[in-house]
């Protein structure tokens, strides 16, 4: 005896919903746009590093290239703890 149940014609009552989900959404005519504030534009324009800061950056780069760069783990840990303890 073969029992197919009520859906023996392979009819899927949810097929219309599945097809609707698979269709690509039609655009409403609007396009995405990006707005950048004047302050952000000024920040982008100020990419030059202050000379004293640039000197420090160049020294660190030189130390890394020559293998002389040393990290002070205690000072780093202290600064991290200070930073996170001030957040709460």
C-alpha positions in Angstrom: 0.0 0.0 0.0 1.4 3.4 -1.0 0.4 6.5 1.0 1.2 9.9 -0.4 -0.7 12.1 2.0 -2.6 15.3 1.1 0.3 16.7 -1.1 0.5 13.9 -3.6 0.7 16.2 -6.6 4.0 17.7 -5.5 2.2 21.0 -5.0 4.1 23.3 -2.7 1.8 25.9 -1.2 4.8 28.0 -0.3 6.4 28.1 -3.8 5.0 31.6 -4.5 6.7 33.0 -1.3 10.0 31.3 -2.1 10.0 32.7 -5.7 9.3 36.2 -4.4 12.3 35.9 -2.0 14.6 34.7 -4.8 13.7 37.6 -7.1 16.2 40.5 -7.0 14.9 43.5 -5.4 14.0 46.4 -7.7 15.7 49.6 -7.0 13.5 52.5 -6.0 15.5 54.9 -8.2 17.5 56.2 -5.3 21.2 55.6 -5.2 23.5 55.4 -2.2 25.4 58.5 -1.4 28.1 59.4 0.9 28.4 62.7 2.7 31.6 63.8 4.4 31.5 66.6 6.9 33.7 69.7 6.6 35.5 68.7 9.7 36.3 65.3 8.3 37.5 66.9 5.1 39.8 69.1 7.1 41.1 66.1 9.0 41.9 64.4 5.7 43.7 67.5 4.4 45.9 67.6 7.5 47.8 64.5 6.8 51.1 66.2 7.4 52.7 65.1 10.7 54.1 67.6 13.1 57.9 67.8 12.7 58.6 66.7 16.3 56.3 63.7 15.9 57.8 62.9 12.5 61.3 62.8 14.1 60.1 60.3 16.7 58.4 58.2 14.0 61.6 58.2 11.9 63.7 57.2 15.0 61.4 54.2 15.7 61.4 53.1 12.1 65.2 53.3 12.1 65.4 51.3 15.4 63.0 48.6 14.0 65.0 48.3 10.7 68.3 47.9 12.6 66.8 45.5 15.2 67.4 47.9 18.1 63.8 48.6 18.9 63.0 47.6 22.5 59.5 47.5 24.0 59.2 48.4 27.7 56.5 45.9 28.7 56.0 47.4 32.2 55.4 50.9 30.8 53.0 49.5 28.1 51.1 47.5 30.7 50.8 50.5 33.0 49.5 52.7 30.2 46.9 50.1 29.3 45.8 49.7 32.9 45.6 53.5 33.2 43.5 53.8 30.0 41.0 51.1 30.9 40.7 52.1 34.6 39.7 55.7 33.4 37.0 54.3 31.1 34.8 53.0 34.0 
